[in-house]
Amino acid sequence: MASTWASASAPSPDARGARILAKTVYRELRENGLRHEDLIAFAAEMIGLVASGMKGTEAAPGGPTSRT
C-alpha cells in the first residue's frame, strides 16, 4: 500500500504538464513585450473561458464535455 505522504508530495503528470505549459506561455508573452497588467488580463480571460466551459459539465469525471 502506498503511503499518503508519498502520493501527496509528488505532483501528478497532468499538474506538472499544466505548470510547464503555464511557465512557457508566461515566458513567451513576457519576451514579446506584454506587461504584468496584460498578463493579469490574459489570466482573467483564461479563467473566464474555463469557467464558462465548465458550466453544465458537473457530471461524473470522464463524462462528456462540451467543446466550442
N, C-alpha and C positions, 0 to 999 in steps of 0.2 A: 504494500500500500504506500503510495507516495505521500510525503509529508505535506501539510498545507503550507508550511513556511516555504518550501522549495517551489511549489507551484505558484505561490503568491509573489515571489521575488522575481521570477522570470517573465518578461513581457511576452504576450502571445505573438506569433508571427504576423498576425493582422495588425496588432498595435504597433509593432516595430516597423512594418511597412508604411503605416499611416504617418509615423513620426519621420521616417526618411523622406516621404513624399512632401510633407509639410516643410521640412528644412530645405529641400530642393526648391520648392516653389518660392519660399521666402527669399532664399539666396538669389534666385533668378530675378525676382521682382525688384529687390534692392539693387542689384547690379544694373538693372535697366532704368534706374532713376526714381523709383517710387519712394515717396516719403513714408514715414511711420504713420501719418494720418491716412495716407492712401491704403496702407496695409490694413489698418483697422477697418476702413470702409469695405475693403475686399473681404476680410474675415467675416464681417457682419453680413454681407451679401451671401457668402457661402453658408453661414449658419441658417439664414433665412431660407435658402434653397433646400437645405437638408430638412429643415423643419416642415416646409410645405410639402416636400416629397414624402414625409412620414405620415402626414395626415391620412387617417383611414387605413393605415397599414399596421395597426397594432395586433395583427393576427399572430398566431404562433410562429416562432422562429422557423425559417425555411419555407414559409408560405409564400404565396405570390405577392409580388410588389409591383407598384405602378411605376412606369418609366415614361418620361416625356422626351 
